[in-house]
Amino acid sequence: MLTCRELTEVITDYLEGRMSFMDRVRFRVHIGMCRGCRAYLDQMKQTIRTIGRLPPEDMPPDVQAQLLERFREWKQ
């Protein structure tokens, strides 16, 4: 069984369909029993829908390059 903390750490994987079958089962069992985590999941889904409706913003090339470099460093 997942803890609430573990659920919050893997919620993106769940929403993006990147969980194994057994992990999805564990996730859904927890959601079925935990009102707080159900509310958190609903909030995350609403946030994704809302952000998806926003128009894209232009990012200055130097800022984009800095962000990409930091993400590369973070993965190492």
Distance bins in CASP14 RR format, pairs under 12 A and 6 or more apart:
PFRMAT RR
TARGET T0000
AUTHOR 0000-0000-0000
RMODE 2
METHOD distances of the structure
MODEL  1
1 7 0 0 0 0 1 0 0 0 0 0 0
1 22 0 0 0 0 0 1 0 0 0 0 0
1 23 0 0 0 0 0 1 0 0 0 0 0
1 25 0 0 0 0 0 1 0 0 0 0 0
1 26 1 0 0 1 0 0 0 0 0 0 0
1 27 0 0 0 0 0 1 0 0 0 0 0
1 28 0 0 0 0 0 1 0 0 0 0 0
1 29 1 0 0 1 0 0 0 0 0 0 0
1 30 1 0 0 1 0 0 0 0 0 0 0
1 31 0 0 0 0 0 1 0 0 0 0 0
1 32 0 0 0 0 0 1 0 0 0 0 0
1 33 0 0 0 0 1 0 0 0 0 0 0
1 34 0 0 0 0 1 0 0 0 0 0 0
1 37 0 0 0 0 0 1 0 0 0 0 0
2 8 0 0 0 0 1 0 0 0 0 0 0
2 9 0 0 0 0 1 0 0 0 0 0 0
2 10 1 0 0 1 0 0 0 0 0 0 0
2 11 0 0 0 0 0 1 0 0 0 0 0
2 13 0 0 0 0 0 1 0 0 0 0 0
2 14 0 0 0 0 0 1 0 0 0 0 0
2 19 0 0 0 0 0 1 0 0 0 0 0
2 22 0 0 0 0 0 1 0 0 0 0 0
2 23 0 0 0 0 1 0 0 0 0 0 0
2 24 0 0 0 0 0 1 0 0 0 0 0
2 25 0 0 0 0 0 1 0 0 0 0 0
2 26 1 0 1 0 0 0 0 0 0 0 0
2 27 1 0 0 1 0 0 0 0 0 0 0
2 28 0 0 0 0 1 0 0 0 0 0 0
2 29 1 0 0 1 0 0 0 0 0 0 0
2 30 1 0 1 0 0 0 0 0 0 0 0
2 31 0 0 0 0 1 0 0 0 0 0 0
2 32 0 0 0 0 0 1 0 0 0 0 0
2 33 0 0 0 0 0 1 0 0 0 0 0
2 34 0 0 0 0 1 0 0 0 0 0 0
2 37 0 0 0 0 1 0 0 0 0 0 0
3 9 0 0 0 0 1 0 0 0 0 0 0
3 10 0 0 0 0 0 1 0 0 0 0 0
3 26 0 0 0 0 0 1 0 0 0 0 0
3 27 0 0 0 0 0 1 0 0 0 0 0
3 30 0 0 0 0 1 0 0 0 0 0 0
3 33 0 0 0 0 0 1 0 0 0 0 0
3 34 0 0 0 0 1 0 0 0 0 0 0
3 37 0 0 0 0 1 0 0 0 0 0 0
4 10 0 0 0 0 0 1 0 0 0 0 0
4 11 0 0 0 0 0 1 0 0 0 0 0
4 27 0 0 0 0 0 1 0 0 0 0 0
4 30 1 0 0 1 0 0 0 0 0 0 0
4 31 0 0 0 0 0 1 0 0 0 0 0
4 33 0 0 0 0 0 1 0 0 0 0 0
4 34 1 0 0 1 0 0 0 0 0 0 0
4 35 0 0 0 0 0 1 0 0 0 0 0
4 36 1 0 0 1 0 0 0 0 0 0 0
4 37 1 0 1 0 0 0 0 0 0 0 0
4 38 0 0 0 0 0 1 0 0 0 0 0
4 39 0 0 0 0 0 1 0 0 0 0 0
4 40 0 0 0 0 1 0 0 0 0 0 0
4 41 0 0 0 0 0 1 0 0 0 0 0
5 11 0 0 0 0 0 1 0 0 0 0 0
5 30 0 0 0 0 0 1 0 0 0 0 0
5 34 0 0 0 0 0 1 0 0 0 0 0
5 37 0 0 0 0 0 1 0 0 0 0 0
5 40 0 0 0 0 0 1 0 0 0 0 0
6 13 0 0 0 0 0 1 0 0 0 0 0
6 14 0 0 0 0 0 1 0 0 0 0 0
6 23 0 0 0 0 0 1 0 0 0 0 0
6 26 0 0 0 0 1 0 0 0 0 0 0
6 27 0 0 0 0 1 0 0 0 0 0 0
6 30 0 0 0 0 1 0 0 0 0 0 0
6 34 0 0 0 0 0 1 0 0 0 0 0
6 37 0 0 0 0 0 1 0 0 0 0 0
7 13 0 0 0 0 0 1 0 0 0 0 0
7 14 0 0 0 0 1 0 0 0 0 0 0
7 15 0 0 0 0 0 1 0 0 0 0 0
7 19 0 0 0 0 0 1 0 0 0 0 0
7 23 0 0 0 0 0 1 0 0 0 0 0
7 24 0 0 0 0 0 1 0 0 0 0 0
7 26 0 0 0 0 1 0 0 0 0 0 0
7 27 1 0 0 1 0 0 0 0 0 0 0
7 28 0 0 0 0 0 1 0 0 0 0 0
7 29 0 0 0 0 0 1 0 0 0 0 0
7 30 1 0 1 0 0 0 0 0 0 0 0
7 31 1 0 0 1 0 0 0 0 0 0 0
7 32 0 0 0 0 0 1 0 0 0 0 0
7 33 0 0 0 0 0 1 0 0 0 0 0
7 34 1 0 0 1 0 0 0 0 0 0 0
7 36 0 0 0 0 1 0 0 0 0 0 0
7 37 1 0 1 0 0 0 0 0 0 0 0
7 38 0 0 0 0 0 1 0 0 0 0 0
7 39 0 0 0 0 0 1 0 0 0 0 0
7 40 1 0 0 1 0 0 0 0 0 0 0
7 41 0 0 0 0 1 0 0 0 0 0 0
7 44 0 0 0 0 0 1 0 0 0 0 0
8 14 0 0 0 0 0 1 0 0 0 0 0
8 27 0 0 0 0 0 1 0 0 0 0 0
8 30 0 0 0 0 0 1 0 0 0 0 0
8 31 0 0 0 0 0 1 0 0 0 0 0
8 34 0 0 0 0 0 1 0 0 0 0 0
8 36 0 0 0 0 0 1 0 0 0 0 0
8 37 1 0 0 1 0 0 0 0 0 0 0
8 39 0 0 0 0 0 1 0 0 0 0 0
8 40 1 0 0 1 0 0 0 0 0 0 0
8 41 0 0 0 0 1 0 0 0 0 0 0
8 43 0 0 0 0 0 1 0 0 0 0 0
8 44 0 0 0 0 1 0 0 0 0 0 0
9 19 0 0 0 0 0 1 0 0 0 0 0
9 23 0 0 0 0 0 1 0 0 0 0 0
9 27 0 0 0 0 0 1 0 0 0 0 0
9 37 0 0 0 0 0 1 0 0 0 0 0
9 40 0 0 0 0 0 1 0 0 0 0 0
10 16 0 0 0 0 0 1 0 0 0 0 0
10 17 0 0 0 0 0 1 0 0 0 0 0
10 18 0 0 0 0 1 0 0 0 0 0 0
10 19 1 0 0 1 0 0 0 0 0 0 0
10 20 0 0 0 0 0 1 0 0 0 0 0
10 23 1 0 0 1 0 0 0 0 0 0 0
10 24 0 0 0 0 1 0 0 0 0 0 0
10 26 0 0 0 0 1 0 0 0 0 0 0
10 27 1 0 0 1 0 0 0 0 0 0 0
10 30 0 0 0 0 0 1 0 0 0 0 0
10 31 0 0 0 0 0 1 0 0 0 0 0
10 37 0 0 0 0 0 1 0 0 0 0 0
10 41 0 0 0 0 0 1 0 0 0 0 0
10 44 0 0 0 0 0 1 0 0 0 0 0
11 17 0 0 0 0 0 1 0 0 0 0 0
11 18 0 0 0 0 0 1 0 0 0 0 0
11 19 0 0 0 0 0 1 0 0 0 0 0
11 23 0 0 0 0 0 1 0 0 0 0 0
11 24 0 0 0 0 0 1 0 0 0 0 0
11 27 0 0 0 0 1 0 0 0 0 0 0
11 30 0 0 0 0 0 1 0 0 0 0 0
11 31 0 0 0 0 1 0 0 0 0 0 0
11 37 0 0 0 0 1 0 0 0 0 0 0
11 38 0 0 0 0 0 1 0 0 0 0 0
11 40 1 0 0 1 0 0 0 0 0 0 0
11 41 1 0 0 1 0 0 0 0 0 0 0
11 42 0 0 0 0 0 1 0 0 0 0 0
11 43 0 0 0 0 0 1 0 0 0 0 0
11 44 1 0 1 0 0 0 0 0 0 0 0
11 45 0 0 0 0 1 0 0 0 0 0 0
11 47 0 0 0 0 0 1 0 0 0 0 0
11 48 0 0 0 0 0 1 0 0 0 0 0
12 18 0 0 0 0 1 0 0 0 0 0 0
12 19 0 0 0 0 0 1 0 0 0 0 0
12 27 0 0 0 0 0 1 0 0 0 0 0
12 41 0 0 0 0 0 1 0 0 0 0 0
12 44 0 0 0 0 1 0 0 0 0 0 0
12 45 0 0 0 0 0 1 0 0 0 0 0
12 47 0 0 0 0 0 1 0 0 0 0 0
12 48 0 0 0 0 1 0 0 0 0 0 0
13 19 1 0 1 0 0 0 0 0 0 0 0
13 20 0 0 0 0 1 0 0 0 0 0 0
13 23 1 0 0 1 0 0 0 0 0 0 0
13 24 0 0 0 0 1 0 0 0 0 0 0
13 26 0 0 0 0 0 1 0 0 0 0 0
13 27 0 0 0 0 1 0 0 0 0 0 0
13 44 0 0 0 0 0 1 0 0 0 0 0
14 20 0 0 0 0 0 1 0 0 0 0 0
14 23 0 0 0 0 1 0 0 0 0 0 0
14 24 1 0 0 1 0 0 0 0 0 0 0
14 25 0 0 0 0 0 1 0 0 0 0 0
14 26 0 0 0 0 0 1 0 0 0 0 0
14 27 1 0 1 0 0 0 0 0 0 0 0
14 28 0 0 0 0 1 0 0 0 0 0 0
14 30 0 0 0 0 0 1 0 0 0 0 0
14 31 0 0 0 0 1 0 0 0 0 0 0
14 37 0 0 0 0 0 1 0 0 0 0 0
14 40 0 0 0 0 0 1 0 0 0 0 0
14 41 1 0 0 1 0 0 0 0 0 0 0
14 44 0 0 0 0 1 0 0 0 0 0 0
14 45 0 0 0 0 0 1 0 0 0 0 0
14 48 0 0 0 0 0 1 0 0 0 0 0
15 24 0 0 0 0 0 1 0 0 0 0 0
15 27 0 0 0 0 0 1 0 0 0 0 0
15 31 0 0 0 0 0 1 0 0 0 0 0
15 40 0 0 0 0 0 1 0 0 0 0 0
15 41 0 0 0 0 1 0 0 0 0 0 0
15 42 0 0 0 0 0 1 0 0 0 0 0
15 43 0 0 0 0 0 1 0 0 0 0 0
15 44 1 0 0 1 0 0 0 0 0 0 0
15 45 1 0 0 1 0 0 0 0 0 0 0
15 46 0 0 0 0 0 1 0 0 0 0 0
15 47 0 0 0 0 0 1 0 0 0 0 0
15 48 1 0 0 1 0 0 0 0 0 0 0
15 49 0 0 0 0 0 1 0 0 0 0 0
16 24 0 0 0 0 0 1 0 0 0 0 0
16 44 0 0 0 0 0 1 0 0 0 0 0
16 48 0 0 0 0 1 0 0 0 0 0 0
17 23 0 0 0 0 0 1 0 0 0 0 0
17 24 1 0 0 1 0 0 0 0 0 0 0
17 27 0 0 0 0 0 1 0 0 0 0 0
18 24 0 0 0 0 1 0 0 0 0 0 0
18 27 0 0 0 0 0 1 0 0 0 0 0
19 25 0 0 0 0 1 0 0 0 0 0 0
19 26 0 0 0 0 1 0 0 0 0 0 0
19 27 1 0 0 1 0 0 0 0 0 0 0
19 28 0 0 0 0 1 0 0 0 0 0 0
20 26 0 0 0 0 1 0 0 0 0 0 0
20 27 0 0 0 0 0 1 0 0 0 0 0
21 27 0 0 0 0 0 1 0 0 0 0 0
21 28 0 0 0 0 0 1 0 0 0 0 0
22 28 0 0 0 0 0 1 0 0 0 0 0
22 29 0 0 0 0 0 1 0 0 0 0 0
23 29 0 0 0 0 0 1 0 0 0 0 0
23 30 0 0 0 0 0 1 0 0 0 0 0
24 30 0 0 0 0 0 1 0 0 0 0 0
24 31 0 0 0 0 0 1 0 0 0 0 0
25 31 0 0 0 0 0 1 0 0 0 0 0
25 32 0 0 0 0 0 1 0 0 0 0 0
26 32 0 0 0 0 0 1 0 0 0 0 0
26 33 0 0 0 0 0 1 0 0 0 0 0
27 33 0 0 0 0 0 1 0 0 0 0 0
27 34 0 0 0 0 0 1 0 0 0 0 0
27 37 0 0 0 0 1 0 0 0 0 0 0
27 38 0 0 0 0 0 1 0 0 0 0 0
27 40 0 0 0 0 0 1 0 0 0 0 0
27 41 0 0 0 0 1 0 0 0 0 0 0
28 34 0 0 0 0 0 1 0 0 0 0 0
28 37 0 0 0 0 0 1 0 0 0 0 0
28 38 0 0 0 0 0 1 0 0 0 0 0
28 41 0 0 0 0 0 1 0 0 0 0 0
29 37 0 0 0 0 0 1 0 0 0 0 0
30 36 0 0 0 0 0 1 0 0 0 0 0
30 37 1 0 0 1 0 0 0 0 0 0 0
30 38 0 0 0 0 1 0 0 0 0 0 0
30 40 0 0 0 0 0 1 0 0 0 0 0
30 41 0 0 0 0 1 0 0 0 0 0 0
31 37 1 0 1 0 0 0 0 0 0 0 0
31 38 1 0 1 0 0 0 0 0 0 0 0
31 39 0 0 0 0 0 1 0 0 0 0 0
31 40 0 0 0 0 1 0 0 0 0 0 0
31 41 1 0 0 1 0 0 0 0 0 0 0
31 42 0 0 0 0 1 0 0 0 0 0 0
31 44 0 0 0 0 0 1 0 0 0 0 0
31 45 0 0 0 0 0 1 0 0 0 0 0
32 38 1 0 0 1 0 0 0 0 0 0 0
32 39 0 0 0 0 0 1 0 0 0 0 0
32 41 0 0 0 0 1 0 0 0 0 0 0
34 40 0 0 0 0 1 0 0 0 0 0 0
34 41 0 0 0 0 1 0 0 0 0 0 0
35 41 0 0 0 0 0 1 0 0 0 0 0
35 42 0 0 0 0 0 1 0 0 0 0 0
36 42 0 0 0 0 1 0 0 0 0 0 0
36 43 0 0 0 0 1 0 0 0 0 0 0
37 43 0 0 0 0 0 1 0 0 0 0 0
37 44 0 0 0 0 0 1 0 0 0 0 0
38 44 0 0 0 0 0 1 0 0 0 0 0
38 45 0 0 0 0 0 1 0 0 0 0 0
39 45 0 0 0 0 0 1 0 0 0 0 0
39 46 0 0 0 0 0 1 0 0 0 0 0
40 46 0 0 0 0 0 1 0 0 0 0 0
40 47 0 0 0 0 0 1 0 0 0 0 0
41 47 0 0 0 0 0 1 0 0 0 0 0
41 48 0 0 0 0 0 1 0 0 0 0 0
42 48 0 0 0 0 0 1 0 0 0 0 0
42 49 0 0 0 0 0 1 0 0 0 0 0
43 49 0 0 0 0 0 1 0 0 0 0 0
43 50 0 0 0 0 0 1 0 0 0 0 0
44 50 0 0 0 0 0 1 0 0 0 0 0
44 51 0 0 0 0 0 1 0 0 0 0 0
45 51 0 0 0 0 0 1 0 0 0 0 0
45 52 0 0 0 0 0 1 0 0 0 0 0
46 52 0 0 0 0 0 1 0 0 0 0 0
46 53 0 0 0 0 0 1 0 0 0 0 0
47 53 0 0 0 0 0 1 0 0 0 0 0
47 54 0 0 0 0 0 1 0 0 0 0 0
48 54 0 0 0 0 0 1 0 0 0 0 0
51 57 0 0 0 0 0 1 0 0 0 0 0
57 63 0 0 0 0 0 1 0 0 0 0 0
57 64 0 0 0 0 0 1 0 0 0 0 0
58 64 0 0 0 0 1 0 0 0 0 0 0
59 65 0 0 0 0 1 0 0 0 0 0 0
59 66 0 0 0 0 0 1 0 0 0 0 0
59 67 1 0 0 1 0 0 0 0 0 0 0
59 68 0 0 0 0 0 1 0 0 0 0 0
60 66 0 0 0 0 1 0 0 0 0 0 0
60 67 0 0 0 0 0 1 0 0 0 0 0
61 67 0 0 0 0 0 1 0 0 0 0 0
61 68 0 0 0 0 0 1 0 0 0 0 0
62 68 0 0 0 0 0 1 0 0 0 0 0
62 69 0 0 0 0 0 1 0 0 0 0 0
63 69 0 0 0 0 0 1 0 0 0 0 0
63 70 0 0 0 0 0 1 0 0 0 0 0
64 70 0 0 0 0 0 1 0 0 0 0 0
64 71 0 0 0 0 0 1 0 0 0 0 0
65 71 0 0 0 0 0 1 0 0 0 0 0
65 72 0 0 0 0 0 1 0 0 0 0 0
66 72 0 0 0 0 0 1 0 0 0 0 0
66 73 0 0 0 0 0 1 0 0 0 0 0
67 73 0 0 0 0 0 1 0 0 0 0 0
67 74 0 0 0 0 0 1 0 0 0 0 0
68 74 0 0 0 0 0 1 0 0 0 0 0
68 75 0 0 0 0 0 1 0 0 0 0 0
69 75 0 0 0 0 0 1 0 0 0 0 0
69 76 0 0 0 0 0 1 0 0 0 0 0
70 76 0 0 0 0 0 1 0 0 0 0 0
END
